[in-house]
Amino acid sequence: MSFEKAAAIPLSAFTALTCLCDLGQVKSEKKVLINGASGGVGTLAVPIAKSFGAEVTAVCSTGNLDLVRSIGADRVIDYTQEDFTQKEVYYDLIFDAVGKRSFSDSKCALSSKGIYVTTAFSPTLALLGLWISMTESRKMIPMLPKGPNRNIRELFEKLLDSGKLTPVIDRYYALNEVPEAFRYYEKGHTRGRVVIKIY
């Protein structure tokens, strides 16, 4: 694997694995929706969820529909045309990989014992998640800012060795182009990862 591809994998893969496996308890035949499926985390979350046998619905913009199909999504939703919360389809796990749809937005698309996991985090959100999980049959879990546990690291190694983790790289920038890379990234529409090449 090239240095560039290797650099694009770890943070995104650990985030996806932690949210899907540790927090979301993804399993075979579970219905999973991934919001932000064409981003750095989402493009690894889709094949990870598929590797566990889940039925995956990917949410992205019009220009990324073919991309998320190519990485294994069973169904795709173009968020510029449809709102997944209005479709009367229910999911066992909703993973908001970009932190843009709240639990209150998404709960109507969760099954009765569904789990909502988000990469967004704040102390208030953590307390709200505990309260919801204690008082409702559905769960809301924000990802804690911590490193992966041992089981997640082992899963990462197995998926990497099997070739199931292949990053999508949107653009490469040289080290002297870092400001330009940040400007592009901050627009919020990257396909996979942006990589800085150090020569």
C-alpha positions in Angstrom: 0.0 0.0 0.0 1.3 3.5 -0.8 2.1 5.9 2.0 -0.7 8.1 0.7 -3.4 5.4 1.0 -2.0 4.3 4.4 -2.2 7.9 5.7 -5.9 8.1 4.6 -7.1 5.0 6.5 -6.5 4.9 10.3 -8.5 7.8 11.7 -11.4 7.3 9.4 -11.4 3.5 9.9 -11.1 3.7 13.7 -14.0 6.2 13.8 -16.2 4.0 11.5 -15.3 0.8 13.4 -15.9 2.4 16.8 -19.3 3.8 15.8 -20.6 0.8 13.9 -19.2 -2.1 16.0 -18.5 -0.8 19.5 -21.4 1.7 19.8 -23.8 0.6 17.1 -23.5 -3.2 17.5 -23.7 -3.8 13.8 -24.6 -7.4 12.9 -25.6 -9.6 10.0 -29.0 -8.7 8.5 -29.3 -5.5 10.5 -30.6 -2.5 8.5 -28.0 0.3 8.7 -28.2 3.8 7.3 -25.0 5.8 6.9 -25.5 9.6 6.6 -22.5 11.2 4.9 -21.6 8.0 3.1 -19.3 9.7 0.6 -17.0 11.4 3.1 -13.8 10.2 4.6 -15.5 8.2 7.4 -18.5 7.2 5.3 -16.5 5.7 2.5 -15.0 3.2 4.9 -18.1 2.8 7.0 -20.1 1.4 4.0 -17.7 -1.5 3.3 -17.2 -2.2 7.0 -20.9 -2.5 7.6 -21.2 -4.7 4.5 -18.4 -7.0 5.8 -20.6 -7.7 8.8 -23.5 -8.7 6.6 -25.6 -5.6 7.2 -28.1 -4.2 4.7 -26.7 -0.7 4.0 -28.5 2.4 2.9 -26.1 5.2 2.0 -27.1 8.9 2.1 -25.1 11.4 -0.1 -25.4 14.1 -2.7 -26.3 13.6 -6.4 -22.7 13.6 -7.6 -21.7 10.8 -5.2 -24.4 8.2 -5.9 -22.3 6.1 -8.2 -19.3 6.3 -5.8 -21.3 4.9 -2.8 -22.8 2.2 -5.0 -19.3 1.2 -6.1 -18.1 0.7 -2.5 -21.0 -1.7 -1.7 -24.1 0.2 -0.6 -27.3 -1.8 -1.2 -29.4 1.4 -1.5 -28.6 5.0 -2.0 -30.6 8.1 -1.0 -29.8 11.5 -2.6 -30.4 13.9 0.2 -30.9 16.8 -2.2 -34.0 14.9 -3.6 -35.3 12.9 -0.6 -35.3 13.0 3.2 -34.6 9.6 4.7 -36.7 10.6 7.8 -39.8 10.9 5.7 -39.7 7.6 3.9 -41.4 5.4 6.5 -38.5 2.9 6.3 -37.0 1.9 9.7 -33.4 1.2 10.5 -31.7 -0.8 13.3 -28.8 1.6 13.2 -28.4 5.1 11.9 -24.8 6.3 11.8 -24.4 10.0 11.2 -20.8 10.1 10.0 -20.8 13.8 9.4 -22.8 15.0 12.5 -25.4 16.8 10.5 -28.7 15.0 11.4 -29.7 15.1 15.1 -31.3 12.3 17.0 -34.6 14.2 17.2 -34.5 14.5 13.3 -33.6 10.8 12.9 -35.6 9.0 15.6 -38.7 8.6 13.4 -36.6 6.5 11.0 -35.3 4.2 13.8 -36.8 0.8 14.7 -38.3 0.4 18.1 -35.0 -0.6 19.6 -32.8 1.2 17.1 -29.5 2.9 17.8 -28.5 6.4 16.6 -24.7 7.0 16.6 -23.1 10.3 15.7 -19.6 11.6 15.3 -20.7 14.9 16.8 -19.7 15.3 20.5 -20.2 17.7 23.4 -20.7 17.1 27.1 -24.3 18.2 26.7 -24.8 15.7 23.9 -23.3 13.0 26.0 -25.7 13.7 28.9 -28.6 13.8 26.5 -27.6 10.5 25.1 -27.5 8.9 28.6 -30.9 10.3 29.4 -32.5 9.1 26.1 -31.0 5.7 26.4 -32.3 5.4 30.0 -35.8 6.6 29.2 -36.6 5.3 25.7 -36.3 2.0 23.9 -34.2 3.7 21.3 -30.6 4.8 22.0 -28.7 7.9 21.1 -24.9 7.6 21.4 -22.4 10.3 20.6 -18.8 9.1 19.8 -16.6 9.9 22.8 -13.2 11.5 22.0 -11.1 8.5 22.8 -8.8 6.0 21.1 -10.0 2.6 19.8 -10.2 -0.3 22.3 -8.3 -3.6 21.8 -11.2 -5.3 20.0 -11.5 -2.4 17.5 -7.8 -2.5 16.8 -8.0 -6.3 16.1 -11.0 -5.8 13.8 -9.0 -3.0 12.0 -6.1 -5.4 11.4 -8.3 -8.2 10.1 -10.2 -5.9 7.7 -6.9 -4.3 6.5 -5.3 -7.7 6.0 -8.3 -9.0 4.0 -8.2 -5.9 1.7 -11.7 -4.7 2.7 -10.4 -1.3 3.8 -9.5 0.7 0.7 -9.7 4.5 1.1 -11.3 6.8 -1.4 -8.9 9.7 -2.0 -10.4 12.9 -3.4 -7.3 15.0 -3.9 -3.6 15.1 -3.3 -1.8 18.3 -2.2 1.9 19.1 -1.8 3.1 20.3 1.5 3.3 23.9 0.3 -0.4 23.6 -0.7 -1.7 22.9 2.8 -3.7 26.2 3.0 -5.4 25.4 -0.3 -6.1 21.9 0.9 -7.8 23.2 4.1 -9.9 25.7 2.0 -11.1 22.8 -0.2 -11.8 20.5 2.8 -13.7 23.2 4.7 -16.2 23.5 1.9 -17.6 20.2 3.2 -18.0 18.3 0.0 -15.0 16.1 -0.2 -15.3 12.6 -1.6 -13.3 10.4 0.8 -10.1 11.9 2.1 -7.8 14.8 1.2 -4.1 13.7 1.4 -1.0 15.9 1.9 2.0 14.4 0.1 5.4 15.1 1.8 8.2 14.7 -0.7 
